[in-house]
């Protein structure tokens, strides 16, 4: 286990300044996707001031950036991922800068953007230190979409409610569609339970018993049912 790292007043001031700059860059955005950079290495593509090493998302920009540095200084800091990288730089009195990559309004869009930014960086050869399945190695297009769906359905129910999202459940066989309001399920689940539990509870069509196809529907979207299969003419 590593020893706790005590930063100098100058480094602490640098960390605070870094977090404040990130907050200013975020502006009034509800959520952001950001990248941590390594100032000791050049960006080989020349896109960023220095080398991107980590992609994250947050709705608490200043606090989240501060957490990265504070966690890296603890003796319980992980010895993989971004933590040893940040810690080694802090030991050299170097504060890793942060750049805001995208500003977003909903958590669903944010977790999707985090994976897409990570995959774009990995595809360009950037050595990200992320450990999450959708961010630690380059994937095929199908795997990217699958990873996005997993993290979106793992989001807590209360964030889905805050985003104003509904859940559509369409039957590909008979054409039936149901629209579920996540708040209606709070009698059964905790606000912090993953929204996939609603999908699991309402998994099959009440008309024909076939599995539903589920999707998120935004405030400004109209849900459209799947076209049912062509029924056979049993008399011919």
C-alpha positions in Angstrom: 0.0 0.0 0.0 1.3 3.4 -0.9 2.1 6.1 1.7 -0.2 9.1 1.9 1.2 11.9 -0.3 1.5 15.4 1.2 1.4 18.1 -1.5 3.1 21.4 -1.1 1.0 24.6 -0.8 2.0 25.5 -4.4 0.7 22.1 -5.7 -2.5 22.4 -3.7 -3.0 25.9 -5.2 -2.4 24.4 -8.6 -5.0 21.7 -8.1 -7.6 24.2 -6.9 -6.8 26.4 -9.9 -7.1 23.4 -12.3 -10.5 22.5 -10.9 -11.7 26.2 -11.1 -10.6 26.4 -14.7 -12.5 23.3 -15.6 -15.6 24.7 -13.8 -15.4 27.9 -15.8 -15.0 25.9 -19.0 -18.1 23.9 -18.2 -20.2 27.1 -17.8 -23.8 26.4 -17.0 -23.8 22.9 -18.5 -25.7 20.3 -16.4 -23.1 17.6 -17.4 -19.7 17.5 -19.0 -17.4 15.0 -20.5 -13.7 15.9 -19.8 -10.2 14.6 -20.4 -7.2 14.6 -18.0 -4.0 15.4 -19.8 -0.3 14.6 -19.0 1.7 17.8 -19.4 5.0 15.8 -19.6 4.0 14.2 -22.9 3.1 15.8 -26.2 0.0 15.0 -28.1 1.4 13.2 -31.2 -1.6 14.4 -33.2 -1.3 18.0 -32.1 -5.0 18.3 -31.1 -4.6 19.0 -27.4 -2.0 20.9 -25.4 -0.6 17.6 -24.2 -1.4 13.9 -24.1 -4.9 12.8 -23.0 -4.7 9.9 -20.5 -8.3 9.7 -19.1 -11.9 10.5 -20.1 -14.6 11.1 -17.5 -18.0 12.6 -17.0 -19.6 14.5 -14.2 -22.3 16.9 -13.1 -20.1 18.3 -10.4 -17.1 19.6 -12.3 -15.0 21.3 -9.7 -15.7 18.7 -7.0 -15.0 15.8 -9.3 -11.6 17.2 -10.5 -10.6 17.9 -6.9 -11.5 14.3 -6.1 -9.1 12.9 -8.7 -6.2 14.6 -7.0 -7.3 14.0 -3.5 -7.9 10.3 -4.1 -4.4 10.0 -5.8 -2.8 11.4 -2.6 -4.4 8.9 -0.2 -2.5 5.8 0.9 -5.5 3.7 -0.2 -5.1 5.0 -3.8 -5.5 2.2 -6.4 -2.3 1.0 -8.1 -3.9 0.8 -11.5 -5.8 3.1 -13.8 -5.3 6.8 -13.7 -4.3 7.0 -10.0 -0.6 6.0 -10.2 -0.2 8.2 -13.2 -1.6 11.3 -11.4 0.2 10.4 -8.2 3.6 10.1 -10.0 3.1 13.6 -11.5 2.1 15.1 -8.2 5.3 13.7 -6.6 7.1 15.8 -9.2 5.0 18.8 -8.3 3.1 18.6 -11.6 -0.7 19.1 -11.7 -2.4 17.3 -14.7 -4.5 19.8 -16.6 -8.1 19.1 -17.6 -10.0 20.0 -20.8 -13.8 19.9 -21.1 -14.6 18.0 -24.3 -18.4 18.3 -24.4 -21.3 20.0 -22.5 -24.5 18.1 -22.2 -28.0 18.3 -20.7 -28.9 14.8 -19.7 -27.1 11.9 -18.0 -28.2 9.5 -20.7 -26.4 11.6 -23.3 -23.4 12.1 -21.1 -22.7 8.4 -20.4 -23.0 7.8 -24.2 -20.7 10.7 -25.0 -18.1 9.4 -22.5 -17.9 6.1 -24.2 -17.8 7.6 -27.7 -15.0 10.1 -26.8 -13.0 7.2 -25.2 -13.4 5.0 -28.2 -12.5 7.9 -30.5 -9.3 8.5 -28.5 -8.4 4.8 -28.4 -9.0 4.5 -32.1 -6.5 7.3 -32.6 -3.9 5.6 -30.4 -4.2 7.6 -27.2 -3.1 5.5 -24.2 -6.1 6.0 -21.9 -5.9 4.7 -18.3 -9.7 4.2 -18.0 -10.7 0.9 -16.4 -14.5 0.8 -17.4 -15.3 -1.9 -19.9 -16.4 0.6 -22.6 -13.4 2.7 -22.2 -10.3 0.6 -21.6 -9.8 -0.8 -25.1 -10.9 -0.1 -28.6 -14.0 -2.0 -29.7 -16.0 -2.7 -32.8 -19.0 -0.5 -33.7 -21.4 -3.2 -32.5 -19.6 -3.6 -29.1 -19.6 0.2 -28.7 -23.4 0.4 -29.1 -23.8 -2.6 -26.7 -21.7 -0.9 -24.1 -23.7 2.3 -24.4 -26.9 0.5 -23.9 -25.6 -1.3 -20.8 -24.4 1.9 -19.1 -27.7 3.7 -20.0 -29.9 1.0 -18.5 -27.6 0.9 -15.4 -28.4 4.6 -14.7 -30.3 5.2 -11.5 -34.1 5.7 -11.8 -33.9 9.2 -10.3 -31.5 10.4 -13.0 -33.9 9.1 -15.6 -36.7 11.1 -14.0 -34.6 14.2 -13.8 -33.8 13.9 -17.5 -37.5 13.8 -18.2 -37.2 10.4 -20.0 -40.0 7.9 -20.5 -39.6 4.2 -21.4 -41.3 2.8 -24.5 -42.1 -0.9 -24.6 -43.0 -2.1 -28.1 -44.1 -5.5 -29.2 -42.5 -6.5 -32.5 -45.1 -9.2 -33.0 -48.6 -7.6 -32.4 -47.6 -3.9 -32.5 -48.7 -3.1 -29.0 -46.9 -0.2 -27.4 -46.8 0.9 -23.7 -45.2 4.1 -22.4 -43.9 3.9 -18.8 -43.2 6.8 -16.6 -40.2 5.9 -14.3 -41.7 7.7 -11.3 -44.6 5.3 -11.4 -42.3 2.5 -10.3 -40.9 4.2 -7.2 -43.5 2.2 -5.2 -41.5 -0.9 -6.2 -37.9 0.3 -6.5 -35.5 2.7 -4.8 -34.7 5.9 -6.7 -31.1 4.7 -6.8 -31.9 1.3 -8.3 -30.9 0.9 -12.0 -33.6 1.8 -14.5 -33.1 -1.7 -16.1 -35.2 -3.1 -13.2 -38.2 -1.3 -14.7 -37.4 -3.0 -18.0 -37.1 -6.4 -16.3 -40.5 -5.8 -14.5 -42.3 -4.9 -17.7 -40.5 -7.4 -20.0 -43.3 -9.0 -22.0 -46.3 -7.8 -24.0 -49.6 -8.0 -22.1 -51.5 -8.8 -25.3 -49.5 -11.7 -26.9 -46.9 -12.5 -24.3 -43.9 -11.8 -26.6 -40.8 -9.9 -25.3 -41.0 -6.2 -25.5 -38.3 -4.0 -27.2 -37.5 -1.2 -24.8 -36.2 2.3 -25.6 -35.9 5.7 -23.9 -38.2 8.4 -25.1 -37.2 12.1 -24.6 -39.6 14.9 -23.7 -39.7 16.2 -27.2 -39.9 12.8 -28.9 -43.0 10.9 -30.1 -42.8 7.2 -29.5 -43.6 5.1 -32.6 -44.5 1.4 -32.4 -42.7 -1.2 -34.3 -44.5 -2.4 -37.4 -45.8 -5.9 -36.5 -45.0 -9.0 -38.5 -47.2 -9.6 -41.5 -49.9 -12.0 -40.4 -50.2 -15.2 -42.4 -53.4 -15.8 -44.4 -54.2 -19.1 -42.9 -57.0 -19.8 -45.4 -54.6 -19.8 -48.4 
